[in-house]
Amino acid sequence: MGVPTVRSSGGALAAAWVLGGLSVACGGGESGTAGDGLRVALLTSGPVSDAGWYAGAYEGLLLIEESLGARISHQQTRSPAEFDEAFFSYGSSGYDLVFAHGFEYQDAALRAGEEFPDMTIVVSSGGRISDNVRSLIFRLEEGSYLAGMMAGGLTRSKVVGMVGGVAIPPAQGTFRAFEAGARVIDPEIEVLEAFIGSWDDVAAAREAATAQLSRGADVLVHNTDAASFGVFQAVREAHGDQDPVWAIGMNRDQNDVAPDVIAGSAAIDIPRAFMEVATRFVAGTLPPGAFDLSLDENVVDFIVNPAALDRIPAELLSRIGEARAAIRQGTLEVPRIRFLEEESGSP
């Protein structure tokens, strides 16, 4: 169908990833479908070279192959029609478990779940579930709240900015938590917000970030995919030793993407989460409905950039550490947008 399909060969492909190259075979056929054993697939609507949301998912797929001996496949699908076609292809080929990595897959996943009742579909940040369609919920708001505290403590202008991809509830939720974290440090902080309508448009993200910087923002967070490179580029261009401007990563530990300007990352350990799901699936203990992972399970966190430690006040780091502990203990509740709705007939 002309959609990229990836079949890994374990360490060889992992080495290619480290070197910055990724071999992708194009064509209509599915790979990794011959023989017996666990078959696991991944759908992403963006490139796994984004150093963020999709990259983490692909690393999770490789970990499942390495740890469980699964036959794996990956497709990048961009439209609802391609979503349906990919699900049909995997269902017809006998795949056991499909990770549909994004809120946008939920409707197609429900249709595929009805057609292929023996295939389990796990939608990352999905808002709708059924008997064999599960939702993998990352409480990224917890990491984003801590990121907001970092922004609130670093800003000199008392203006911080947020650049998002598409204004879906999970993305909006991370921004509400970021805003709350910034304002717990200083209630008078102004928070700018922009959604560019795309996860991967680097130029649009750079333009939105530049516009926020021109309005006085000196700390910017993103919730995008490959478009994050545009945010980091704009911050780098505005950064000065005497007048520092900061960026904050999201979805994955992005500290090494632009270590000179990134203060830290609100990160999800997606490989760990995928591996937990697959292990429970094999054991028959994957819970029905939503599988909720948070900072308490060490899947979500705010990771301070080691290269920036000498430029971050120790008092701010201590306050963030106290908030992290309070979240884990359940004494600090982070603002959260709830978007999960159970389908009729769900457990």
C-alpha positions in Angstrom: 0.0 0.0 0.0 3.0 2.3 -0.3 3.3 2.7 3.5 6.8 2.2 5.1 7.1 -1.1 6.9 10.0 -1.8 9.3 11.2 -5.3 10.2 14.0 -5.1 12.6 16.9 -7.5 13.0 17.6 -6.9 16.6 21.0 -5.5 17.4 21.8 -4.6 13.8 18.9 -2.2 13.5 19.5 -0.8 17.0 23.1 0.0 15.9 21.8 1.7 12.8 19.6 3.9 15.1 22.6 4.9 17.2 24.4 5.9 14.1 21.5 8.1 13.1 20.4 6.1 10.1 17.3 3.9 9.8 16.7 1.5 7.0 13.1 1.4 6.0 11.7 -1.0 3.4 8.8 0.3 1.4 6.1 -1.8 -0.1 2.7 -3.2 0.4 3.5 -6.5 2.1 3.8 -7.1 5.8 7.0 -8.5 7.2 7.5 -10.7 10.3 4.3 -12.7 9.7 5.7 -16.1 8.9 5.8 -18.9 11.5 4.5 -19.1 15.0 5.1 -16.9 18.1 4.1 -13.5 19.4 3.5 -10.9 16.6 3.5 -7.3 17.6 3.0 -4.2 15.4 3.4 -0.5 15.9 1.5 2.3 14.1 2.8 5.9 14.2 1.5 8.9 12.3 4.9 10.5 12.2 8.6 9.5 11.7 10.4 7.5 14.3 13.4 9.8 13.8 11.7 12.6 15.7 13.8 12.1 18.9 10.6 12.2 20.8 7.1 10.6 20.9 7.5 8.2 17.9 11.2 7.4 18.6 10.3 6.2 22.1 7.6 4.0 20.7 9.9 2.4 18.1 12.5 1.8 20.8 9.8 0.0 22.8 9.0 -2.2 19.8 12.6 -3.2 19.5 12.8 -3.9 23.2 9.8 -6.3 22.8 11.5 -8.1 20.0 14.7 -8.4 21.9 13.2 -9.4 25.3 10.2 -11.5 24.2 11.4 -12.8 20.8 8.4 -11.3 19.1 8.1 -10.8 15.4 7.6 -7.1 14.9 6.4 -4.7 12.2 6.1 -0.9 12.0 4.1 1.3 9.7 3.9 5.1 9.5 0.3 6.0 8.6 -0.8 9.5 7.9 -4.6 9.5 7.2 -7.7 7.7 8.6 -7.9 5.6 5.5 -4.3 4.4 6.0 -5.2 3.7 9.7 -8.0 1.4 8.6 -5.9 -0.3 6.0 -3.0 -0.9 8.4 -5.3 -2.4 11.1 -6.9 -4.6 8.4 -3.5 -5.8 7.2 -2.3 -6.7 10.7 -5.6 -8.3 11.6 -5.7 -10.4 8.5 -2.0 -11.4 9.0 -2.7 -12.8 12.5 -0.9 -10.2 14.6 -1.6 -10.6 18.3 -0.9 -7.1 19.7 -0.9 -3.7 17.9 0.3 -0.5 19.5 -1.5 2.5 17.8 0.7 5.3 19.1 -1.6 8.3 19.4 -5.0 9.6 20.3 -5.9 10.0 16.6 -6.1 6.2 16.1 -9.0 5.6 18.6 -11.9 5.5 16.1 -10.1 3.3 13.6 -9.0 1.0 16.5 -12.6 0.5 17.6 -13.6 -0.5 14.0 -10.7 -2.9 13.8 -11.4 -4.3 17.2 -14.9 -5.3 16.1 -13.6 -6.9 12.9 -10.7 -8.7 14.5 -11.8 -9.8 18.0 -8.7 -11.9 18.5 -6.3 -9.0 18.0 -5.6 -6.7 21.0 -5.1 -3.0 20.2 -3.5 -0.6 22.6 -4.0 3.1 21.8 -1.5 5.4 23.4 -3.5 8.3 25.1 -6.7 6.9 23.7 -10.0 8.2 24.9 -12.3 5.2 23.9 -12.1 1.5 24.8 -13.8 -1.7 24.0 -13.3 -5.4 24.9 -10.1 -5.7 22.9 -9.2 -2.1 22.5 -7.2 -0.8 25.4 -6.0 2.7 26.3 -2.4 3.3 27.5 -2.6 6.4 29.6 0.6 8.3 30.4 0.2 10.9 33.2 2.6 13.2 31.5 0.9 16.1 33.3 2.9 15.1 36.4 6.2 15.6 34.5 4.9 18.7 32.8 3.9 20.2 36.1 7.5 19.9 37.3 8.7 21.3 34.0 6.4 24.3 34.7 8.1 24.8 38.0 11.4 24.8 36.3 10.2 27.4 33.8 8.7 29.5 36.6 12.0 29.5 38.4 14.2 30.3 35.4 12.2 33.0 33.7 13.5 36.5 34.2 10.8 38.2 32.0 7.9 36.5 33.8 6.7 35.3 30.4 6.9 31.6 29.3 5.6 30.0 26.2 4.0 26.7 25.1 4.1 25.5 21.5 1.8 22.5 20.7 1.1 20.4 17.7 -2.6 19.5 17.5 -5.0 20.7 20.3 -6.1 17.3 21.4 -7.0 16.7 25.1 -3.7 14.9 26.1 -1.7 17.8 24.7 -3.9 20.4 26.3 -3.6 18.6 29.6 0.1 18.8 29.6 -0.1 22.5 29.0 -2.6 23.1 31.8 -0.3 21.3 34.2 2.8 23.2 32.9 0.9 26.5 33.5 0.0 25.4 37.0 3.5 24.5 37.8 4.9 27.8 36.6 2.4 29.8 38.6 3.0 27.9 41.8 6.5 29.5 41.6 5.1 32.9 40.7 1.4 33.5 40.3 2.0 36.6 38.1 3.8 34.7 35.3 2.2 35.2 31.9 1.8 32.0 29.9 1.6 32.2 26.1 0.1 29.2 24.1 0.0 28.3 20.4 -1.0 25.2 18.5 0.4 24.9 15.0 -2.0 22.2 13.7 0.8 19.7 13.0 3.0 17.5 15.0 5.9 17.5 12.5 6.0 21.0 10.8 9.4 22.2 11.9 9.0 25.6 10.1 5.6 26.3 11.7 7.0 25.4 15.2 10.0 27.7 14.7 7.7 30.5 13.6 5.4 30.1 16.6 8.3 29.9 19.0 9.9 33.0 17.5 6.6 34.9 17.9 6.5 34.0 21.6 10.1 35.0 22.1 9.4 38.3 20.5 6.6 38.8 23.0 9.1 38.5 25.9 9.0 34.7 26.6 12.4 33.4 27.8 11.4 29.8 28.5 9.5 27.7 25.9 8.1 24.2 26.3 6.7 22.2 23.4 4.3 19.3 23.0 5.0 18.2 19.4 6.9 15.5 17.6 9.5 16.3 14.9 8.4 19.9 15.1 10.2 20.2 18.4 13.4 20.8 16.3 11.9 24.1 15.2 11.3 25.2 18.8 14.8 24.3 19.8 16.3 26.1 16.8 14.4 29.3 17.6 15.5 29.2 21.2 19.1 28.6 20.2 19.0 31.6 17.9 17.6 33.8 20.7 19.9 32.5 23.4 22.7 34.7 24.8 25.1 34.2 27.7 24.1 37.4 29.3 20.4 37.0 28.3 19.7 33.3 28.5 16.6 31.7 26.8 15.6 28.2 27.7 13.7 25.3 26.1 12.1 22.4 27.8 11.7 19.0 26.1 8.6 16.8 26.1 7.5 13.2 25.6 11.1 11.8 25.8 14.3 12.7 27.4 15.5 15.3 24.8 18.3 16.9 26.9 20.9 15.8 24.4 19.1 17.2 21.4 20.1 20.8 22.3 22.0 20.5 25.5 23.1 24.2 25.4 19.6 25.5 25.8 17.4 22.7 27.2 16.9 22.9 30.9 15.2 19.5 31.2 12.5 17.3 29.7 9.1 16.2 30.8 9.6 12.6 29.7 7.8 9.3 29.3 9.8 6.1 29.4 7.8 4.7 26.5 10.0 1.6 25.9 9.4 0.7 29.6 5.7 1.2 29.2 5.4 -0.8 26.0 7.5 -3.6 27.6 5.2 -3.7 30.6 2.1 -3.9 28.4 3.6 -6.7 26.2 4.8 -8.7 29.2 1.3 -8.5 30.8 -0.3 -9.4 27.5 1.8 -12.6 27.2 1.1 -13.5 30.9 -2.6 -12.8 30.4 -2.7 -10.1 33.1 -3.1 -7.0 31.0 -6.0 -5.2 32.7 -9.1 -4.4 30.6 -9.9 -0.8 29.7 -7.3 1.8 30.5 -3.8 1.0 31.7 -2.7 4.1 33.6 1.1 4.8 34.1 2.5 7.7 36.1 5.5 9.2 37.9 4.9 6.7 40.7 5.6 3.8 38.3 8.8 5.6 37.1 7.4 5.8 33.6 6.8 9.6 33.7 9.2 12.2 35.2 10.9 15.5 34.7 14.6 14.9 33.9 16.9 17.9 34.6 19.6 18.3 31.9 22.9 17.5 33.5 24.7 20.0 31.2 22.5 22.8 32.7 22.9 21.9 36.4 25.4 24.6 37.1 23.1 27.3 35.7 20.0 26.2 37.7 19.5 27.5 41.3 19.9 24.7 43.9 16.8 26.0 45.7 14.7 25.5 42.6 16.0 22.0 42.1 15.2 21.2 45.7 11.6 22.6 45.4 11.1 20.5 42.3 12.3 17.4 44.1 9.9 18.1 47.0 7.0 18.4 44.5 8.1 15.1 42.8 8.0 13.3 46.2 4.6 14.8 47.0 3.1 13.6 43.7 4.4 10.1 44.4 3.0 10.1 47.9 -0.4 11.3 46.6 -0.3 14.6 48.6 0.0 16.8 45.5 -2.6 16.4 42.8 -1.6 17.8 39.5 -4.3 19.4 37.2 -5.5 16.9 34.6 -7.9 16.9 31.7 -9.9 13.6 31.7 -10.7 12.4 28.2 -11.3 8.6 28.6 -14.9 7.5 27.8 -15.9 3.9 28.1 -17.6 2.3 25.2 -20.8 0.4 25.9 -20.1 -3.2 26.6 -16.6 -2.4 28.0 -15.5 -4.1 31.2 
